[in-house]
Amino acid sequence: MPKNPELRKVWEQRIADYRKSGQTQVNWCKENQWSIHQFKYWLRKIENPIKNQGKSTKWASVILEDHSQTVENSLRIEISGISIEVKPGFDPAFLSEVVRTLKSTC
């Protein structure tokens, strides 16, 4: 909604008058001494209020399943068809050596 709702109402009436006139936008604006740019601005604002308010929020339902008892936290890394599973508490230096070795041999 604009900062000045009265101004929006004024423009809604002006646009209704334009539609009733049967004139082109340019001719109607000239006859009524309105800027065509201002007219088009308000026409877009009134005809597409959601689009002109920025991005609209759309909500989606999400159902989370509790896998905490059955799935252990881990990370699977695949390099050249070889799979490595990394679990919490892994040794980063050792993993780095393994990955370097795989890269040099594959």
Contact map, one row per residue, 1 for C-alpha under 8 A:
1110100000000000000000000000000000000000000000000000000000000000000000000000000000000000000000000000000000
1111100100000000000000000000000000000000000000000000000000000000000000000000000000000000000000000000000000
1111100000000000000000000000000000000000000000000000000000000000000000000000000000000000000000000000000000
0111111100000000000000000000000000000000000000000000000000000000000000000000000000000000000000000000000000
1111111110000000000000000000000000000000000000000000000000000000000000000000000000000000000000000000000000
0001111111000000000000000000000000000000000000000000000000000000000000000000000000000000000000000000000000
0001111111100000000000000000000000000000000000000000000000000000000000000000000000000000000000000000000000
0101111111110000000000000000000000000000000000000000000000000000000000000000000000000000000000000000000000
0000111111111000000000000000000000000000000000000000000000000000000000000000000000000000000000000000000000
0000011111111100000000000000000000000000000000000000000000000000000000000000000000000000000000000000000000
0000001111111110000000000000000000000000010000000000000000000000000000000000000000000000000000000000000000
0000000111111111000000000000000000000000000001000000000000000000000000000000000000000000000000000000000000
0000000011111111100000000000000000000000000000000000000000000000000000000000000000000000000000000000000000
0000000001111111110000000000000000000000000000000000000000000000000000000000000000000000000000000000000000
0000000000111111111000000000000000000000001000000000000000000000000000000000000000000000000000000000000000
0000000000011111111100000000000000000000000000000000000000000000000000000000000000000000000000000000000000
0000000000001111111110000000000000000000000000000000000000000000000000000000000000000000000000000000000000
0000000000000111111111101001000000000000000000000000000000000000000000000000000000000000000000000000000000
0000000000000011111111100000000000000000000000000000000000000000000000000000000000000000000000000000000000
0000000000000001111111000000000000000000000000000000000000000000000000000000000000000000000000000000000000
0000000000000000111111100001000000000000000000000000000000000000000000000000000000000000000000000000000000
0000000000000000011111110000000000000000000000000000000000000000000000000000000000000000000000000000000000
0000000000000000011011111011000000000000000000000000000000000000000000000000000000000000000000000000000000
0000000000000000000001111111000000000000000000000000000000000000000000000000000000000000000000000000000000
0000000000000000010000111111100000010000000000000000000000000000000000000000000000000000000000000000000000
0000000000000000000000011111110000010000000000000000000000000000000000000000000000000000000000000000000000
0000000000000000000000111111111000000000000000000000000000000000000000000000000000000000000000000000000000
0000000000000000010010111111111100000000000000000000000000000000000000000000000000000000000000000000000000
0000000000000000000000001111111111110010000000000000000000000000000000000000000000000000000000000000000000
0000000000000000000000000111111111100000000000000000000000000000000000000000000000000000000000000000000000
0000000000000000000000000011111111000000000000000000000000000000000000000000000000000000000000000000000000
0000000000000000000000000001111111000000000000000000000000000000000000000000000000000000000000000000000000
0000000000000000000000000000111111100000000000000000000000000000000000000000000000000000000000000000000000
0000000000000000000000000000111111110110000000000000000000000000000000000000000000000000000000000000000000
0000000000000000000000000000110011111110000000000000000000000000000000000000000000000000000000000000000000
0000000000000000000000001100100001111111000000000000000000000000000000000000000000000000000000000000000000
0000000000000000000000000000000000111111100000000000000000000000000000000000000000000000000000000000000000
0000000000000000000000000000000001111111110000000000000000000000000000000000000000000000000000000000000000
0000000000000000000000000000100001111111111000000000000000000000000000000000000000000000000000000000000000
0000000000000000000000000000000000011111111100000000000000000000000000000000000000000000000000000000000000
0000000000000000000000000000000000001111111110000000000000000000000000000000000000000000000000000000000000
0000000000100000000000000000000000000111111111000000000000000000000000000000000000000000000000000000000000
0000000000000010000000000000000000000011111111100000000000000000000000000000000000000000000000000000000000
0000000000000000000000000000000000000001111111111001000000000000000000000000000000000000000000000000000000
0000000000000000000000000000000000000000111111111001000000000000000000000000000000000000000000000000000000
0000000000010000000000000000000000000000011111111000000000000000000000000000000000000000000000000000000000
0000000000000000000000000000000000000000001111111000000000000000000000000000000000000000000000000000000000
0000000000000000000000000000000000000000000111111111000000000000000000000000000000000000000000000000000000
0000000000000000000000000000000000000000000111111111100000000000000000000000000000000000000000000000000000
0000000000000000000000000000000000000000000000011111111100000000000000000000000000000000000000000000000000
0000000000000000000000000000000000000000000000011111111100000000000000000000000000000000000000000000000000
0000000000000000000000000000000000000000000110011111110000000000000000000000000000000000000000000000000000
0000000000000000000000000000000000000000000000001111111100000000000000000000000000000000000000000000000000
0000000000000000000000000000000000000000000000000111111100000000000000000000000000000000000000000000000000
0000000000000000000000000000000000000000000000000110111110000000000000000000000000000000000000000000000000
0000000000000000000000000000000000000000000000000110111111000000000000000000000000000000000000000000000000
0000000000000000000000000000000000000000000000000000001111100000000000000000000000000000000000000000000000
0000000000000000000000000000000000000000000000000000000111110000000000000000000000000000000000000000000000
0000000000000000000000000000000000000000000000000000000011111000000000000000000000000000000000000000000000
0000000000000000000000000000000000000000000000000000000001111100000000000000000000000000000000000000000000
0000000000000000000000000000000000000000000000000000000000111110000000000000000000000000000000000000000000
0000000000000000000000000000000000000000000000000000000000011111000000000000000000000000000000000000000000
0000000000000000000000000000000000000000000000000000000000001111100000000000000000000000000000000000000000
0000000000000000000000000000000000000000000000000000000000000111110000000000000000000000000000000000000000
0000000000000000000000000000000000000000000000000000000000000011111000000000000000000000000000000000000000
0000000000000000000000000000000000000000000000000000000000000001111110000000000000000000000000000000000000
0000000000000000000000000000000000000000000000000000000000000000111111100000000000000000000000000000000000
0000000000000000000000000000000000000000000000000000000000000000011111110000000000000000000000000000000000
0000000000000000000000000000000000000000000000000000000000000000011111110000000000000000000000000000000000
0000000000000000000000000000000000000000000000000000000000000000001111110000000000000000000000000000000000
0000000000000000000000000000000000000000000000000000000000000000001111111000000000000000000000000000000000
0000000000000000000000000000000000000000000000000000000000000000000111111100000000000000000000000000000000
0000000000000000000000000000000000000000000000000000000000000000000000111110000000000011000000000000000000
0000000000000000000000000000000000000000000000000000000000000000000000011111000000001111000000000000000000
0000000000000000000000000000000000000000000000000000000000000000000000001111100000001110000000000000000000
0000000000000000000000000000000000000000000000000000000000000000000000000111110000111100000000000000000000
0000000000000000000000000000000000000000000000000000000000000000000000000011111000111100000000000000000000
0000000000000000000000000000000000000000000000000000000000000000000000000001111111110000000000000000000000
0000000000000000000000000000000000000000000000000000000000000000000000000000111111100000000000000000011000
0000000000000000000000000000000000000000000000000000000000000000000000000000011111000000000000000000000001
0000000000000000000000000000000000000000000000000000000000000000000000000000011111100000000000000000000000
0000000000000000000000000000000000000000000000000000000000000000000000000000011111110000000000000000000000
0000000000000000000000000000000000000000000000000000000000000000000000000001111011111000000000000000000000
0000000000000000000000000000000000000000000000000000000000000000000000000001110001111100000000000000000000
0000000000000000000000000000000000000000000000000000000000000000000000000111100000111110000000000000000000
0000000000000000000000000000000000000000000000000000000000000000000000000111100000011111010000000000000000
0000000000000000000000000000000000000000000000000000000000000000000000001110000000001111110000000000000000
0000000000000000000000000000000000000000000000000000000000000000000000001100000000000111110000000000000000
0000000000000000000000000000000000000000000000000000000000000000000000000000000000000011111000000000000000
0000000000000000000000000000000000000000000000000000000000000000000000000000000000000111111100100000000000
0000000000000000000000000000000000000000000000000000000000000000000000000000000000000000111111100000000000
0000000000000000000000000000000000000000000000000000000000000000000000000000000000000000011111110000000000
0000000000000000000000000000000000000000000000000000000000000000000000000000000000000000001111111000000000
0000000000000000000000000000000000000000000000000000000000000000000000000000000000000000001111111100000000
0000000000000000000000000000000000000000000000000000000000000000000000000000000000000000011111111110000000
0000000000000000000000000000000000000000000000000000000000000000000000000000000000000000000111111111000000
0000000000000000000000000000000000000000000000000000000000000000000000000000000000000000000011111111100000
0000000000000000000000000000000000000000000000000000000000000000000000000000000000000000000001111111110000
0000000000000000000000000000000000000000000000000000000000000000000000000000000000000000000000111111111000
0000000000000000000000000000000000000000000000000000000000000000000000000000000000000000000000011111111100
0000000000000000000000000000000000000000000000000000000000000000000000000000000000000000000000001111111110
0000000000000000000000000000000000000000000000000000000000000000000000000000001000000000000000000111111111
0000000000000000000000000000000000000000000000000000000000000000000000000000001000000000000000000011111111
0000000000000000000000000000000000000000000000000000000000000000000000000000000000000000000000000001111111
0000000000000000000000000000000000000000000000000000000000000000000000000000000000000000000000000000111111
0000000000000000000000000000000000000000000000000000000000000000000000000000000100000000000000000000011111
